[in-house]
Amino acid sequence: MAKEIERKFLVVGDAWKSVEGTHYRQGYLSTVKERTVRVRTINDQGFLTIKGITQGVSRLEFEYEIPHAEATQLLDALCERPLVEKTRRKIKHGAHIWEVDAFHGVNEGLVVAEIELSHEDEAFDKPAWVAEEVSGDPRYFNSNLIARPYTTW
């Protein structure tokens, strides 16, 4: 069984921009609360991810690599609209890797940092550019940015 334990924070300042980012394009085949099914492309790779309901900061997660051409076809033909596009930067700080996502399109202006942990109460150091925690706020779930994009808040 795969389990994701993740905390999410808003980002302030520009210090995080010093690291080169990678473009992510993703869409959802299902965004019901009990499960999401996501399709994602990163460079020349494609992925299909199934996530369960969030309990605290944990949830089941299963991810499978699929052919890039099939992922692109799913994104273009079957995924809910709008797609989520973002640039992700991976930044090492202390013992952890922080993933900073700067969103584009209808979510332009939103920048969040995520940290994956091995257990819910694991201690970690926050970089100076990490601000308010939004882990428990469903507005910041990528799957919810489709129905209610950041620019409409």
Residue pairs with C-beta under 8 A, 6 or more apart in sequence:
1 60
2 60
2 61
2 62
2 63
3 58
3 59
3 60
3 61
4 51
4 58
4 59
4 60
4 61
4 116
5 57
5 58
5 116
5 117
5 118
5 119
5 120
5 122
6 57
6 114
6 115
6 116
6 117
6 135
7 57
7 114
7 115
7 117
7 133
7 135
8 112
8 113
8 114
8 133
8 134
8 135
8 140
9 112
9 113
9 114
9 115
9 126
9 130
9 131
9 132
9 133
9 134
9 135
10 111
10 112
10 113
10 130
10 131
10 132
10 134
11 100
11 111
11 112
11 113
11 129
11 130
11 131
12 129
12 130
12 131
13 128
13 129
14 129
15 127
15 128
15 129
16 89
16 91
16 100
16 111
16 113
16 127
16 129
17 89
19 89
19 90
19 91
19 100
20 89
21 87
21 88
21 89
21 100
21 102
22 42
22 43
22 87
22 88
22 89
23 42
23 43
23 85
23 86
23 87
24 40
24 41
24 42
24 84
24 85
24 86
24 87
24 88
24 101
25 40
25 41
25 75
25 83
25 84
25 85
26 38
26 39
26 40
26 41
26 75
26 83
26 84
26 85
26 142
27 38
27 39
27 40
27 74
27 75
27 78
27 79
27 80
27 81
27 83
27 84
28 36
28 37
28 38
28 39
28 79
28 80
28 143
28 146
29 37
29 38
29 39
29 74
29 78
29 79
29 80
30 36
30 37
31 80
31 143
31 144
31 146
31 147
33 53
34 52
34 53
35 50
35 51
35 52
35 53
36 49
36 50
36 51
36 143
37 48
37 49
37 50
38 47
38 48
38 49
38 50
38 51
38 142
38 143
39 46
39 47
39 48
39 49
39 66
39 71
39 74
39 75
39 79
40 46
40 47
40 49
40 71
41 47
41 68
41 71
41 72
41 75
44 68
45 65
45 68
45 71
46 65
46 66
46 67
46 68
46 69
46 70
46 71
46 72
47 63
47 64
47 65
47 66
47 71
48 63
48 64
48 66
48 71
48 74
49 61
49 62
49 63
49 64
50 60
50 61
50 62
50 63
51 59
51 60
51 61
51 62
52 59
52 60
52 61
53 59
54 141
56 120
57 117
57 120
57 135
57 136
58 120
75 83
80 146
81 146
82 105
82 106
82 146
82 149
83 105
84 103
84 107
84 142
84 145
84 146
85 103
85 104
85 105
85 107
86 101
86 102
86 103
86 104
86 107
87 101
87 102
87 104
88 99
88 100
88 101
89 99
89 100
89 102
90 97
90 98
90 99
90 100
91 97
91 98
91 99
91 100
91 127
92 98
93 125
93 126
93 127
94 124
94 125
95 124
95 125
96 115
96 116
96 117
96 124
96 125
97 115
97 116
98 113
98 114
98 115
98 127
98 130
99 113
99 114
99 115
99 116
100 111
100 112
100 113
101 110
101 111
101 112
101 113
101 114
102 110
102 111
103 109
103 110
103 111
103 145
103 150
105 149
106 145
106 149
106 150
106 151
106 152
107 145
107 149
107 150
107 151
108 150
108 151
109 150
109 151
110 140
110 145
110 150
112 134
112 140
113 127
113 129
113 130
115 124
117 124
134 140
138 144
139 148
139 153
